[in-house]
């Protein structure tokens, strides 16, 4: 089964079931995005510890976190 088959299966579902599937997929996408952001933050902290990245002021760090 490829992506086109899966999309056809989802489109064939009743509206309520289709909404549940889409909500689940959106939740997974958000979770993966958050996991990627955490991984990137850990990599940057490792780089900082190794002296490969300069530190930034606390206020700037908080602003960047709020934007994402």
JOQUIRA-V131470 format. One record per helix or strand of 2 or more residues. SS is the DSSP state (hx for helix, st for strand). FROM is the first residue (numbers start at 0). LEN is the number of residues. If there is no record, write none. Layout:
SS;FROM;LEN
SS;FROM;LEN
//
This chain:
hx;2;10
hx;14;35
hx;57;10
//
